[in-house]
């Protein structure tokens, strides 16, 4: 190679040659994979795909050589264009002359690109949250409600999120709105109010399955609030109040029934022993005297009055 020749090379040019040689070697060792119509891998996962290796023409090599020449002529200022750094929570997808340079995204850390040849798309891997605005939904039992939700998702495959969809955030947002309408439209109002957890799980599975080809993983979906119309709220409140009143009347009627049975049993017992009635009279007087009343009522047996009235002269 040029670096092994005995020709004396200035240290600056030698450093530039080493840098360019290292960058070109790294690009030549990485398999270039891309194709407009990828094929599904047999027996692979849901988003497993095989990208066939494209063939670059002479234009690529001319532009690559021109980029290397720019790096050499404007070194070290050319490093501002050829050296890129991505953060720990980011990945870089490189498009070389409009084609996917590598199936695996670059990062985190430092890497080299060829100016005028490579285009870098940086994708954030952190979890993203967005609110689904309240949607007017007609339930299965023909009740109109307004429902809003929260969706948590992240990018699981940066390459697919760049190649397969133009804007994965807007696409996921619109798909979440459609899924919310379709899932809640098959439920009744009572199920919507009591089975929020199962509804959230169903929405999460449908969204995750739909966004998997885009390289997006939906982690969680939560139904925030269910807003009923004013007339529906008043009708439900009246229905609940009527239900409570009917239960109260039933409970009172059952209490009266049980009390009447106990009184009948007590009357039967008193009928068997006449002295029991006198003891009951005395107990009643004792109860009245303990209440500091000024009026006292003395109950008298009816048969006693009958004897006095029968003994009086006619």
C-alpha positions in Angstrom: 0.0 0.0 0.0 0.9 3.6 -0.2 1.7 3.8 3.6 4.2 0.9 3.3 6.3 2.6 0.5 9.7 4.1 1.5 8.7 7.5 0.0 8.7 10.0 2.8 5.2 11.3 3.6 4.6 14.4 5.8 2.9 13.5 9.2 -0.2 15.4 8.4 -0.8 13.7 5.1 0.0 10.4 6.6 -2.7 10.9 9.3 -5.2 11.9 6.6 -4.4 8.7 4.6 -4.7 6.6 7.7 -8.1 8.1 8.5 -9.5 7.7 4.9 -8.1 4.2 4.6 -9.8 3.2 7.9 -13.1 4.8 6.8 -13.1 3.1 3.4 -12.1 -0.2 5.0 -15.0 0.0 7.4 -17.5 0.7 4.6 -16.0 -2.1 2.4 -16.3 -4.7 5.2 -19.9 -3.9 6.0 -22.3 -5.8 3.8 -24.5 -3.5 1.9 -28.1 -4.6 2.1 -31.1 -3.0 0.5 -33.9 -3.5 -1.9 -37.2 -1.7 -2.7 -39.2 -5.0 -2.2 -37.7 -7.1 0.6 -38.6 -10.7 0.8 -40.0 -12.4 3.9 -37.7 -14.8 5.7 -39.0 -18.4 5.8 -39.8 -19.4 9.3 -38.9 -16.0 10.7 -40.7 -13.7 13.1 -43.4 -11.2 12.3 -41.0 -8.6 10.9 -38.1 -10.8 9.8 -37.1 -9.8 6.3 -34.2 -10.5 4.0 -32.7 -7.6 2.0 -30.8 -8.5 -1.1 -27.5 -6.9 -1.9 -27.7 -4.2 -4.5 -25.2 -3.5 -7.2 -23.7 0.0 -7.4 -22.5 1.4 -10.7 -19.6 3.6 -11.5 -21.4 6.7 -10.3 -21.1 5.5 -6.7 -17.4 4.9 -6.9 -16.8 8.3 -8.6 -18.8 10.1 -5.9 -17.1 8.1 -3.1 -13.7 9.1 -4.5 -14.8 12.7 -4.7 -15.9 12.6 -1.1 -12.5 11.1 0.0 -10.8 13.8 -2.0 -12.8 16.5 -0.2 -11.9 14.9 3.2 -8.2 15.0 2.3 -8.1 18.5 0.9 -10.1 20.1 3.8 -8.7 18.1 6.7 -9.3 18.5 9.6 -12.4 20.7 8.9 -13.9 17.9 6.8 -14.3 15.9 10.0 -17.3 18.1 10.8 -19.1 16.5 7.8 -17.7 13.0 7.9 -17.8 12.2 11.7 -21.2 11.8 13.4 -22.1 11.1 17.0 -25.4 9.6 18.2 -26.5 9.4 21.8 -27.2 6.3 23.9 -31.0 6.5 23.2 -30.6 7.1 19.5 -29.7 5.1 16.4 -28.6 6.3 13.0 -29.9 4.8 9.7 -27.6 5.5 6.8 -28.9 5.8 3.2 -26.2 5.6 0.6 -27.3 7.2 -2.7 -30.9 6.7 -1.5 -30.4 3.1 -0.7 -30.2 1.4 2.7 -26.5 1.0 3.5 -26.8 -1.5 6.3 -29.7 -3.5 7.8 -28.3 -2.7 11.3 -28.5 0.9 12.5 -25.4 2.7 13.7 -24.8 3.8 17.3 -24.5 4.7 20.0 -21.2 6.5 19.7 -19.0 7.8 16.9 -19.0 6.6 13.2 -17.9 7.9 9.8 -19.9 8.7 6.7 -19.0 9.8 3.2 -20.2 13.4 2.5 -22.4 13.9 -0.6 -23.0 10.1 -0.7 -24.5 9.2 2.7 -27.7 10.5 4.3 -28.2 10.0 8.0 -31.6 9.6 9.6 -31.5 9.7 13.5 -34.3 7.8 15.3 -35.1 8.2 19.0 -35.6 4.8 20.8 -37.2 6.3 24.0 -40.9 5.6 24.9 -43.2 8.2 23.4 -46.6 9.1 24.8 -49.5 10.9 23.1 -53.2 11.5 24.0 -55.9 10.4 21.7 -58.4 13.2 21.6 -62.0 12.5 22.7 -63.8 10.5 20.0 -67.5 10.4 19.4 -68.4 6.7 19.6 -71.7 4.9 19.1 -71.7 1.8 21.4 -73.3 -1.5 20.6 -76.5 -0.5 22.5 -76.8 2.7 20.5 -75.5 5.2 23.1 -73.2 8.1 22.0 -70.2 8.7 24.3 -67.0 10.6 24.1 -63.9 8.5 25.0 -60.2 9.5 25.1 -57.1 7.3 25.7 -53.3 7.4 26.2 -50.9 5.4 24.1 -47.3 4.5 25.0 -45.0 3.2 22.2 -41.4 3.1 21.2 -39.3 2.3 18.1 -38.1 -1.3 18.2 -36.5 -1.4 14.7 -35.0 1.9 13.6 -34.4 0.7 10.0 -38.0 -0.4 9.5 -39.3 2.9 11.0 -37.4 4.8 8.3 -37.9 2.5 5.3 -41.5 1.3 5.8 -43.4 4.4 6.9 -43.0 8.1 6.2 -43.8 9.4 9.6 -44.3 6.6 12.2 -45.6 9.0 14.9 -48.5 10.4 12.9 -49.3 7.0 11.5 -49.4 5.4 14.9 -51.6 8.3 16.2 -54.1 8.0 13.4 -54.2 4.2 13.7 -54.8 4.6 17.5 -57.9 6.8 16.8 -59.3 4.2 14.3 -58.6 1.3 16.7 -60.3 3.1 19.5 -63.4 3.6 17.5 -63.5 0.0 16.1 -62.9 -1.6 19.5 -65.4 0.5 21.6 -68.0 0.2 18.8 -68.4 -3.5 19.6 -69.0 -3.0 23.4 -72.1 -2.0 25.3 -72.1 1.0 27.7 -72.1 -1.2 30.8 -69.0 -3.1 29.5 -67.3 0.2 28.6 -67.7 1.5 32.1 -66.8 -1.8 33.9 -64.3 -3.6 31.7 -61.7 -0.9 30.9 -58.7 -3.2 31.5 -59.8 -5.8 29.0 -60.6 -3.1 26.5 -57.1 -1.6 26.9 -55.5 -5.0 26.4 -57.5 -5.6 23.3 -56.5 -2.2 21.8 -52.8 -2.7 22.7 -52.7 -6.1 21.0 -54.4 -4.8 17.8 -52.2 -1.7 17.7 -49.0 -3.7 18.3 -49.9 -6.2 15.5 -50.6 -3.3 13.0 -47.5 -1.3 13.8 -45.0 -4.2 14.0 -44.1 -4.0 10.2 -43.2 -0.3 10.8 -40.7 -1.3 13.6 -42.9 0.2 16.3 -43.7 -1.5 19.6 -46.9 -0.4 21.4 -46.3 -1.0 25.1 -49.5 0.1 26.7 -52.9 1.7 26.0 -55.1 3.2 28.7 -58.7 4.5 28.4 -58.7 7.8 30.3 -62.3 8.9 30.6 -65.7 8.1 29.3 -67.9 11.2 28.9 -71.7 10.7 28.8 -74.2 13.2 27.4 -76.1 15.3 29.9 -79.5 13.7 29.4 -77.9 10.3 29.7 -76.3 11.2 33.0 -79.7 12.5 34.3 -81.5 9.4 33.1 -78.9 7.1 34.8 -79.1 9.1 38.0 -82.9 8.8 38.0 -82.6 5.1 37.4 -80.1 4.6 40.2 -82.3 6.6 42.6 -85.4 4.6 41.7 -83.5 1.4 42.2 -82.3 2.5 45.6 -85.9 3.5 46.6 -87.3 0.2 45.5 -84.7 -1.7 47.5 -85.4 0.4 50.6 -89.2 -0.3 50.3 -88.5 -4.0 49.9 -86.2 -4.0 52.9 -88.9 -2.1 55.0 -91.6 -4.6 53.9 -89.5 -7.5 54.9 -88.8 -5.9 58.3 -92.6 -5.4 58.8 -93.2 -9.0 57.9 -90.6 -10.4 60.3 -92.0 -8.1 63.1 -95.5 -9.3 62.6 -94.4 -12.9 62.8 -92.6 -12.2 66.1 -95.6 -10.4 67.5 -97.9 -13.3 66.6 -95.6 -15.7 68.4 -95.5 -13.4 71.4 -99.3 -13.1 71.5 -99.5 -16.9 71.4 -97.2 -17.2 74.4 -99.1 -14.5 76.4 -102.4 -16.3 75.6 -101.1 -19.4 77.3 -100.1 -17.6 80.6 -102.3 -14.7 81.7 -99.7 -13.6 84.2 -97.4 -12.7 81.4 -99.8 -9.8 80.4 -99.6 -8.3 83.8 -95.8 -8.5 83.8 -95.8 -6.8 80.4 -98.0 -4.0 81.9 -95.5 -3.4 84.7 -92.6 -3.4 82.3 -94.3 -0.8 80.2 -95.0 1.4 83.3 -91.3 1.2 84.3 -90.3 2.3 80.8 -92.6 5.3 80.9 -91.5 6.4 84.3 -87.8 6.4 83.3 -88.4 9.0 80.6 -89.4 11.9 82.9 -92.9 12.3 81.5 -95.6 14.2 83.2 -98.4 12.1 81.8 -98.8 8.5 82.9 -101.1 5.9 81.4 -102.2 3.0 83.5 -103.5 0.2 81.3 -106.3 -1.8 82.9 -107.4 -5.3 81.9 -110.7 -5.3 80.0 -112.1 -8.3 82.0 -111.6 -6.4 85.2 -113.7 -3.5 84.0 -116.3 -5.9 82.8 -116.7 -7.4 86.3 -117.2 -3.9 87.8 -119.7 -3.0 85.2 -121.6 -6.3 85.6 -121.8 -5.9 89.4 -123.2 -2.3 89.2 -127.0 -2.0 89.8 -129.2 -1.6 86.9 
